[in-house]
Amino acid sequence: MKTEFTAEQLQDPGTERSNQILRTCVHCGFCTATCPTYQVLGDELDSPRGRIYLIKDMLENDRVPDARTVKHIDRCLSCLACMTTCPSGVHYMHLVDHAREYIEERYKRPMGERALRWILAKILPYPGRFRLALLGAKIGRPFAFLMPDARLKAMLEMAPKQVPPVSRNDDPQAFAAKGERRKRVALMTGCAQKALNTDINDATIRLLTRWGCEVVVAEGAGCCGALTHHMGKTGESHATAAKNILAWAAEMDGEGLDAIVINTSGCGTTIKDYGHMFRNEGLAEDAARVSDIAMDVSELLMQLDLPEGAPKDQVVAYHAACSLQHGQQIKTYPKDLLKRAGFAVVEPADSHLCCGSAGTYNLMQPEISKQLKARKIETLEAKGPDIIAAGNIGCMMQIGSGTGVPVVHTVELLDWATGGPKPPALSADRDTGPQVPNLRGAP
C-alpha cells in the first residue's frame, strides 16, 4: 500500500511504525474471511482491510477522527485472526493500537461512552475495586432487564452468581518446588482474574511446584495494562505495565528467573509486546528482557515434559482463545497437554473465530458480542463435551454465561490429573464422574 506521510509526521514513533505496517498491506482481502465482525455484519469497513483504509486516511491527513471512523475501529475485537491469515505479515495489532491511542487523544466521545470507559478503566484493573463492583452487580443482576442502556444491562448479566473468596496465594511470596528445583519462575497473577476466579492461580501454583518449579509472586506486580491499552489510554496502561517490568526485573537481577508465566492469554499477548510498547522509553531494556522470558503456562508445561496419563472418560471441548492462537501463535500446546493427561479432546467448528469476549468488548459492544457468543457456544455444545477448557478468563466468563457445560481453565484440568483437587466448577455444576487418577510417575 502506498503511503504519503510527511517527514515531519514520521518523526512520531507511532506514525512511523504505522507507516511501516501500512506499506506491507497488498489489499488482498484474505483477512475478511477470518474476521468475526465482518462475518457478523458483512460491512467492508468492519473488516481489517476496511479499517486499514480508515486508519490510513485518518493518520495521513492528521484529521480529527469522525464518528464513522471511530465506530468501525471500536467494533474491532483485536482478536488478531487477520494476522494469522495475512500472507504479507501485516502487523495489524500495532496499527489498531496506535489508531486507538490517536482516537483517545483527539476524539470527544458522547458523555455516556466517556463515563463507561472511565468506569471500566478505574475498576477492572484493580482487584479490590472490581470485587466490590461484582458484589454490587450481583445485587442488581435480577433487575438487569430494567436497564435502558444495553451496555449497562450487559455488565449486570455478565456478573458471576458467586464472587469467590480472596486467595492469599496472590500475595507477594515464593512457593517452594516439590523435590529438586528445576526452574524458578514468576507467576503473573493478573487483576480481573483475582476477582473473578481464584481457582486458576491456585491450580497453577500447585501444578508448577509439583513439577519442580519454584513459583514467585513478585512484589509490586499487578495488572498487565491490556485493558486500558486497548482503550487507547496509553498513559494508564504504561503506568501499570511499568510496575510489572520493575518488579520482574528486580527478580531477574536478584535470584534470577527462568520464565515469567502467564495463565491469562490476553495478558500474555500484551506482556510479550512490552519490548515494543516501551521501545522509546527509559524502561526499554528491562521491558525487552521481560518480553523475552514471558511465556504462556502451556509453553512452560511443555518444557517440563509431563508423563502420559491413563485414558479418562471426560470429553473436553477445547476453546482456543484468540490471544493465544492468534496473538501468541500457540495453537497445539494446550490440546497436546490435555491429550497427554488422558482426556479426549475435541474442537469446535470455526475454532479460529472469536467468542466475543475480547477484554471489555462484551461490555462496550454487547450486541455484536452476543452474536459471537451464541455462535461459539453452539459449535462447542455440538461436540457433546463433558467439560469446556480455555486458557483465558475472559473467554471462560463469556462462554460460561451462556452454557450449562462446566467451563474450566486448562491448568485446572492438568492439576486435577496430576494429583490436585477436582476443579470446583465441576463439583458445583454437576458430577463429571469419579476423580481422575494421578498420572503415572507423578511426584
Secondary structure, DSSP 8 states (H G I E B T S, - for coil): ------TTGGGSHHHHHHHHHHHH-----GGGGG-HHHHHH--GGGSHHHHHHHHHHHHHTT----HHHHHHHHT-----HHHHH-TT---HHHHHHHHHHHHHHH----HHHHHHHHHHHHHTT-HHHHHHHHHHHHHHGGGGGG-SSHHHHHHHHHS-SS-----GGGSSEEE--SSS--EEEEEE--SHHHHH-THHHHHHHHHHHHTTEEEEE-TT----SHHHHTTT-HHHHHHHHHHHHHHHHHHHHTT--SEEEESSHHHHHHHTTHHHHTTTSTTHHHHHHHHHHEEEHHHHHHHHT-------S-EEEE---HIIIIIS---SHHHHHHHHTT-EEE--TTTTS--S-TTTHHHHSHHHHHHHHHHHHHHHHTT--SEEEES-HHHHHHHHTS-SS-EEEHHHHHHHHTT----HHHHHH---SS-----TT--
